[in-house]
Every structure is written in C-alpha cells, then in structure tokens.
Amino acid sequence: MSEKPAPPLYSPSPRPYQGLGELEYPFHDRTITVTSCGRICIGRRKINLSTVFAGQKVGIKEVSEKIWLVTFMHYDLGFFDQEYGRVECAENPFRAKVSSIRNGQFDSWRARRDSNSRPPGS
C-alpha cells in the first residue's frame, strides 16, 4: 500500500448559497419575524418557538378564538393559545400511517412515536 493520502471526498459547490427567498404567507393573518431568542412577539405577548427559526419569517393564522396556527414555509409547526404563550406541535405530516385488516374489517390506525409500533390488540 502506498502512504499517499486519499483524495478528499468533499469539493465545494460552484454555486454560491443564496439563502431562502422572501417568505410570504398570503393565507395567514400575519407574517412575523422570529426574534434572535426564538420568540414570536404579538403586542406584549412573547411566545416561545425555537432559536432554529431566529430571523426567519413565520405565518400565523387565528384558527379559533385566541388559538393560532404557526407555519414555516409549507409546514404547520404547531398551535399556540394567546393566554398560555406556548407552541404545541401540530400533527407530524411524515409520521407513518399503517392500515390493517382484522376479522374481515378494515382497521386504520397511526403508528405511535416508538419505533416498535404494533396494531392495537397485537
């Protein structure tokens, strides 16, 4: 074997990274920029979201009295109640959906969060 180093596997992209385009939420009530500490500020209320979204625009839409939906790009992140100021997760659009047929009947259920999910009654 020769003692020469292997060629690098990484090579930089010839295209410069442009970042995200301007995010707009035309079907939401408001577009809000998340603060550097990861909060959505509505008046005096500060709702904790995540520092991951710091500096990004999110859309919020009132779906019920004082219940708001928070969206980033095309993803519904969760809901918050104006009184409690905490975002609760929306349903995971990527969660596995499993269907089964038992006793001649079609039974549909959703996989739970654990990796060893089984249909009810198994």
C-alpha positions as CSV (number, residue, x, y, z in Angstrom):
1,M,0.0,0.0,0.0
2,S,1.2,3.4,-0.8
3,E,1.2,6.0,2.0
4,K,-0.4,8.7,-0.1
5,P,-3.5,10.4,1.5
6,A,-6.8,9.5,-0.1
7,P,-8.3,12.2,-2.3
8,P,-10.7,14.5,-0.5
9,L,-14.4,13.4,-0.8
10,Y,-15.7,16.9,-0.4
11,S,-15.5,19.6,-3.0
12,P,-17.2,22.9,-2.7
13,S,-20.2,23.6,-4.8
14,P,-19.6,26.0,-7.7
15,R,-22.9,27.7,-7.0
16,P,-23.0,30.3,-4.2
17,Y,-25.6,29.7,-1.4
18,Q,-28.3,32.4,-1.8
19,G,-30.3,31.6,1.3
20,L,-34.1,31.4,1.4
21,G,-36.1,33.7,-0.8
22,E,-38.6,36.2,0.7
23,L,-41.2,34.1,2.6
24,E,-44.8,35.2,2.3
25,Y,-47.9,33.8,3.9
26,P,-50.8,35.2,1.9
27,F,-53.4,32.9,3.6
28,H,-52.3,33.8,7.1
29,D,-53.4,36.7,9.3
30,R,-49.9,37.9,9.9
31,T,-46.3,37.4,8.9
32,I,-43.9,37.8,11.9
33,T,-40.1,37.6,12.1
34,V,-38.9,35.3,14.9
35,T,-36.6,37.1,17.3
36,S,-33.0,36.2,17.8
37,C,-34.0,34.4,21.1
38,G,-36.6,32.3,19.2
39,R,-39.8,34.1,20.1
40,I,-42.9,35.3,18.3
41,C,-43.9,38.7,19.7
42,I,-47.5,39.8,19.4
43,G,-48.1,43.0,21.2
44,R,-46.8,42.4,24.7
45,R,-47.1,38.6,24.4
46,K,-43.9,36.6,23.8
47,I,-44.5,33.1,22.5
48,N,-41.5,30.7,22.6
49,L,-41.0,28.9,19.3
50,S,-37.3,27.9,18.7
51,T,-34.0,29.7,18.1
52,V,-33.8,27.5,15.0
53,F,-36.2,30.0,13.4
54,A,-34.4,33.1,14.6
55,G,-34.5,35.8,11.9
56,Q,-36.9,33.8,9.8
57,K,-40.5,34.8,8.9
58,V,-43.4,32.6,10.0
59,G,-47.0,32.9,9.2
60,I,-49.7,32.9,12.0
61,K,-53.4,32.4,11.5
62,E,-56.1,32.5,14.0
63,V,-58.0,29.2,13.7
64,S,-60.2,29.6,16.7
65,E,-60.7,32.3,19.3
66,K,-57.2,33.1,20.7
67,I,-55.8,29.9,19.1
68,W,-53.2,30.5,16.4
69,L,-51.6,28.2,13.8
70,V,-47.8,28.8,13.2
71,T,-46.4,28.0,9.8
72,F,-42.9,28.0,8.4
73,M,-42.7,27.7,4.6
74,H,-45.2,25.0,3.8
75,Y,-45.1,23.3,7.2
76,D,-47.6,23.8,10.0
77,L,-45.3,23.8,13.1
78,G,-48.0,24.0,15.8
79,F,-50.6,25.9,17.6
80,F,-50.5,28.4,20.5
81,D,-53.0,29.8,22.8
82,Q,-52.6,33.5,23.3
83,E,-53.2,33.1,27.0
84,Y,-50.5,30.5,27.7
85,G,-48.0,31.6,25.1
86,R,-46.6,28.2,24.3
87,V,-46.5,26.5,20.9
88,E,-47.8,22.9,20.9
89,C,-46.8,20.7,18.0
90,A,-49.0,20.1,15.0
91,E,-49.5,16.6,13.7
92,N,-46.4,15.3,12.1
93,P,-47.0,15.1,8.3
94,F,-44.2,12.5,8.0
95,R,-45.5,10.1,10.6
96,A,-46.0,6.5,9.4
97,K,-49.6,5.6,8.7
98,V,-50.4,1.9,8.9
99,S,-53.6,0.1,7.9
100,S,-54.6,-3.5,8.7
101,I,-57.5,-5.9,8.1
102,R,-58.7,-7.9,11.1
103,N,-61.7,-10.2,11.2
104,G,-62.8,-9.1,7.7
105,Q,-62.9,-5.4,8.8
106,F,-60.7,-2.7,7.6
107,D,-59.0,-1.1,10.6
108,S,-56.8,2.1,10.2
109,W,-54.5,3.4,12.9
110,R,-51.5,5.6,13.1
111,A,-48.1,4.3,14.2
112,R,-47.0,5.6,17.6
113,R,-43.8,7.5,18.1
114,D,-41.9,4.5,19.3
115,S,-40.0,2.5,16.7
116,N,-41.7,-0.8,17.6
117,S,-45.3,0.1,16.9
118,R,-47.9,-2.7,16.6
119,P,-51.6,-2.6,15.7
120,P,-53.9,-2.4,18.7
121,G,-54.7,-5.9,20.0
122,S,-51.5,-7.5,18.6
